[in-house]
Amino acid sequence: MSTEHNHSVSDQYFNQIAKLVTHPINLMEVCGTHTVAISRFGIRSRLPRDLRLLSGPGCPVCVTPTAIIDTIIELSRLPDVIIATFGDMLRVPGTASSLQQERASGKSIKIIYSPLEAIELAQQQPSKTIVLVAVGFETTLPVLAATMIRAKEMKLENFFAIPSGRLAPPAMAALLQSNDVKIDGFICPGHVSTIIGSAPYLPLARDYHVPCVVTGFEANDILQGVVQLLEQIADNRTEVEIQYKRAVSDSGNKIAQDAIARVFQIVDAEWRGIGVIPLSGMEFNEEFHYFDARQRFSITTSTTSAMPAGCRCGEIMRGMKLPPECELFGRSCTPQHAVGPCMVSSEGCCAAYYRYGST
């Protein structure tokens, strides 16, 4: 499709949006990739003043509790332990340190691009204990599950993990229950929805009377999704619609769901900056409990999940503030010298605003 055609379609959507916005409306996306795309495409700069796009807790790195970070740091300090983690986790601040600081001081912390690399590491270094940092939303959970199933089949005795999975729909419900900010519609996460489908959002539309649209990640995907939400609001409808039909179905990916169900169980979970959200986390079930590094090693850490002093990440992820409204943003807190997790991760709202501006 030509660039000219794309611009023409975008203009049509912006014109539709301008006609549909007749009063103040808040829409929220809860996907880090959407957050980045909205900023990268400059979508906010062309929206009516009465339409606000808020960024929710769509970054798994950002919501990982301080206690988890502190536990991983303590594990890295044990003899013959190698931490295997995604790169975004390195600079996330714990209570008094970070994995990057520990790595600089000589601790064995290996950056991986797939959880399965941690299994290869365990095979290559049988005298070492490998601990996988298993952080992620529904998108990452299937490959984490496959990794744990593989480790069990191989009977690896030097492989463990710190499970910290999070589920998007319960967090969306918690935001609506909190009344911290009025949310008139959700731009539902595309990647997550390829796994879980659109059905899990039905209770949000039914019980909270909030329309939901699952969208893709191109500018016209997002704009079409916004139009669909505004049309529902104009018609006083609260439904779950799929804009991203080329990748998302009502029921999702059954094979991926079965893998997750075999390995994980749903539990109440702490979300950094938000608090405990019922039935929003994933921990190993009884069959895979042996692989939980917290059970294998006696680690005592703080239970606090407070943000660093002055950091407003919690309020930003709840839609209460925009990144530029944090007094640290762009001053003492930048991607090179991040204070809070929303600036650390490439999918964090603050990092997106800093890189592309407030548009």
N, C-alpha and C positions, 0 to 999 in steps of 0.2 A: 504494500500500500504506500502511495507516495506521501512525502512530507506535506505537500500542499493539501492533499485530501485529509490527512490527520488534523491539520490546523482548521480546515473547514468544519470537520466533525466537532472538534473542540469548541469552536465558536458557536455552533448550534447548541451544544450543551450549556455553555455559559449563558446564552440568551434564554434558554429554557429555565435555568436556575434563577436568573434575574426576575423573570415573571412569576416564579413560584414562591419566592421569598417575600412575604407580605408582613412579617413580624419577626422578632428575634427568635432564632433557632440555633440550637447547639447539636451538632453531630459529632460522634466520637468514633475514632478508629482504635482498634486494640491489637494492632499488628505493627511491629517495628519496621517491616518492609514497606507498609503503607505510609508510615510516618516519614520515612526517608523519601519515598516517591512523591508525596504531596509537597514536600519542601523542594525537592530537586526539580520538579516540573513547574514550580512557581504558582501553584494552583490558588493558594490563599490570596495572592495579590489581585486576582481577577474576580473574586467572589464579592457579592453584596456585603455591605458593612454589617447587616443584621444576621448574616450566616457565619457562625464560628465553627471551625473544625478543631476539635480538641483531641489530644493524644492521650490514650489510656495506657494501662500497664502491659504494653505489647512486647516488651523486651525481657526475655527470661533471665539474662544476666543482671539486669537492673533490679529485679524483684528477689533475687537470691538473698536469703537472710544473712546478716552479719555472722550469726552463729555457725552457719555452714562454712563461710569463708574462713573463720577462725579455726574450725575443725580441720579443714584442709591444710591450713598453714601449720598447725600442730603436727599433723601427720607427716608433712614434708620434712620436719625436723627430726623424725625418727631415723635410726640407722637403717641403711639398705632399702629405703622406701623411695620409689619414683612416682611422682604425681603426673598423670596424663590428663591434659585439659585442653579445651578449645582456647584459642589465643585471647578472645574477649575477656576471659576470666582473670587474666594476669594482673591487670591494674585495678580491679575492683577492690575498694578499700575494706579491710576488716577493721577490728577494733583498734589495733596498733600497728598493723603491717599490711602487706599485700603479697600475692604470689610473686609479683615482679621483684619486690624487695628481697624476698626469700631466695629467689633464683640468683639475684645479683650477689647474695652472700654465700653462694655455693650449694644451695639445696638442689636436689635433682627434680626439676620440673620440666616435663617434655610437652611441647605444643603438638597437638594432633589435629587432623582434619576430618577424621572419622573415628568413632568409638572402636571400630574393629582394629585400628592400629594399636590400641592398648593390648589386645590379645597377642598381636605379633611381638610386641615389646615383652610380654610375659614369657613367650616362648624363647625369645632371643636371650633373655637374662633370667634364667631360672633361680639364680641365687638372690635376686632382688624381689621385693614386694611391689607390685604395680597397683596403684589406686587410680581408678578412672573417676573423673568428676562428671557425673551423669546429670547434667543440668539441661532443661529444655521444656518446651511446650509439647503439645500433641504431635507436632511435626517431627520432632526429634525422637519421641518415645518409641516408635517402631524399630528404628535402628539400634537404639539402646537395648530394647528387648531382645532383638536378634543377637546382639553381642553377648548378653547374659546367657541366652540359650546355648550359644556356641561355647562359651566358657564352661558351662555345666557339662556339655557333651564331651569336651576335651579333658574334663576332670582337672582343670587348672587349680593348683593349690597356692599359687603366688599371685592370684588375681582377685582384686576386690574393687568396690565402687562406693561412691557417696551418692545415693539417689536423691535428686531434688527436682522431680518433675512437677510441672504446674499445668492446670487445666483452665482454658480461657472462659468458657461459659459461666462457671461459678463466680469468677472475678467480675464479670460483667453484671451479674445479678447483685453482687455485693456493692458495686458502685451505685446501682439504682436504689438499693436499700438505704445507703448512707445519706442520701439527699445532700451530699456535699456540693453538688452542682446539678443543675437540671440537664438531663440528657434526653433529647427529643428523638434520637435515632442512632442506630449503630451501623457503622461500616464494618461488617464482620470480616475476620481474618481469612484470607484466601488459602494460604498454605495449610493452616490448621484444619480448615474445612475440607481439604482434599482427603484428610484422614477421617474426621468425625462426621462429615456431611453437614447438611443444613438443619437436620431435625433437632439437634441439641439446643438450637436457639428458639424453638417454638415456645418454651415456657416463658422466655423473656417477652415475646410479643403478646402471649396470652395473659400472663399474670401481671405484667407491669405496663402493658399497653404501649409498648415501644416498638416501632417498626425496625426491622433488621434486613440488610441486604449484603450478601456475600459478594465481594468484588475482586477483580483481578488487579494487576499492578501497573498497567500502562495508564497514561494520563486519561485516555478516553474510557478505560474501564472504571476508573475512580469517578470521573465526571458522570458517567451513565448511572453508576450506583447512587451518587448524590441526587440525581434527578429522580430516580426511583423512590428514594426515601422521601424527598420533598413531595412527590405525587401522592404517596401514602398519607403524609401529614395533611396535605390539602384535602384529600378525600376522607379524612378521619378514619383511615384504615391502619391496622397494626398487624402486619403479616411478615413472614420470612420469605424473601425472594432471593434468587440466585442470578446475579449478573454474570458470574464467572462460570458459565455452563460448560465451557470447554474443558474444565478440570474438576468441577465439583458437582456431586449428585446429592440427592436427599439423604441417602443412607451412608455415603462415604465409602471407605476402603475396608471391606470386611476382613481381608487377610491381615492388614496392619492392626486392626482393632483386636483380632484374635491373639496376635503376638503380644500386644500390650496387656491384654487380660490374663495371659498365661504367666506373665512375670510380675506385674504390678498390682497393687491394691490401692483403692482410693482412700485418702485420709484427710483430716483437717490439716491445713498448712499455713505457715507464716509467709506473708509477702512483705518484703522489705518496704517500708514507707507506707504500708497500707494496714497491716495487722494480720490476724488469723482469719482465714476465710474457710468456712466449713466445706468439707468434701471437695477441696480444690487442689490437692496434692497427690503425688504418686510415690509410693514407697514399695520396696520389694515385698512380695507376699511370702507366705511361709516356705514355699518351695525354694525360693531364691534368697531367703533371709541370711543364709550363711555368707553370702557375698558382700553384705553390708560392712564396710570397713569400720563403722562405728561400733559394731558388735565384736569385731576381731581385736580392736585396739581400745584401750581404756584412755579416752580423751575427754578432759573436762574443760569446757569453754564457757564464756559468758552467754547468756540467753538473750541479750539485748539485740534489737534489730534497728537501733536508732541510726539516723543519717549523720554524717559528719556535721560539725557545728556550722550553722548558716546555710546548709544545703536544703533546697526546697524540692528535691526529687519526689518525695512522697506526695506533696500537694500537686506537683506537675503531673504525675501519673494518675492522679484522681481527677484531673481536669480543672482543678481549682485555680491554678496559675499557669501562665505561659513561661517558657524558659527565660525570656528577657526580663521577666518580673522578679527573678531571683537576683539578689544583690551580688552574688558571686559570679554570675554568668558573664563570660567573656573578660572577666577581670582576673580574679585569682583562680577561676575554674575554666580551663580550656582543654581541648582534647590532648594537648601535650602535657598538661599539668592538671589532670582532672581531680576534682575534690569529691564529687558524687558519682554514683553509678550511671546516671542518665547521660553523663558526658563521657564516661569510659567506653561504653559499648558503641560500636558503629551503628547499631539499631536504636540507640537511645535518643529520646526526643531532644535533649539538649545538644547532643552531638549533631543531629540533623539541622537544628536551627542555627548552630554555630557555623556549619559548613556551607549552608545554602541561604542563610538569612531567614528572617521571620516570614518570608513568603511561602 
